[in-house]
Amino acid sequence: MRHALKSVSLAVAMVAAIAPAFAQGLFDDNEARRRVELLRQSVETSQRAMEERMTKLEGVASDRGALLELASQLEALRGDMSRMRGQIEVISNQIDTADKRQKDLYLDIDTRLRKLEQSREQQAAQADKPAAAEAEASPAETKAYQAALDQFKLGNYALAVSAMQGFMVTYPQSSLAPNAQYWVGMAYSGQRDYKSAISAQRKLLAAWPDNPKAPDAMLSIASAQETMGAKGEAQKTLQELIARYPGSSASVSARQRLAATAKR
């Protein structure tokens, strides 16, 4: 296209060069001069038209380049989004797995503590059978407690809180009341309401300081404090746990946590 434009320009130059000769020799009359002038104007008009077309074509080519670049960027963004979705899916699976492990851990702790409690009750029964009979939970109490605990197992933490609190209102003297209070705190932790979780566990410590659940309640308090960023308070709670309940399994965990913190 540019080569054609140069050719037209050359034609204009040639016409401009020979026009005087035509005017002087070959075309003496005014008609010859008029024809040469018309030819010059025609060539100039064609040149301008071709220049305009070249400008438009260059603009279109530039726009196409921009569109190609934009398409390339969009494709790269699609790839990034796809990778991000994959990462989100992996993280979601990890969170679900961690949540399940946490629930299993809580339930395992509760099962082991229930077995310890039953063993202690059997030992107490040998010394004082009437007292043991009074401390034993009735079938109705056990059923209500288990129903509330099932809500926690299902991850229905708000319902678990309501069910455990309802259990304690209905059976305030039940031997399972400390357990119910403990799971209220754990259900609040499941909802990430750590202030309420700490408050619930402190109620357990105030009402049943000698219950087997008390050490675990203190360990739960320390965990909530650390999650909230109060690491100093968490360490004090762990130290207090070790001092008050040195023979508990929770104190072993407390020592391990303090040792891990000291290495950081």
Secondary structure, DSSP 8 states (H G I E B T S, - for coil): -HHHHHHHHHHHHHHHHHHHHIIIII--SHHHHHHHHHHHHHHHHHHHHHHHHHHHHHHHHHHHHHHHHHHHHHHHHHHHHHHHHHHHHHHHHHHHHHHHHHHHHHHHHHHHHHHHHHHHHHHHHHH-HHHHHHHS--HHHHHHHHHHHHHHHTT-HHHHHHHHHHHHHH-TT-TTHHHHHHHHHHHHHHTT-HHHHHHHHHHHHHH-TTSTHHHHHHHHHHHHHHHTT-HHHHHHHHHHHHHH-TTSHHHHHHHHHHHHHHH-
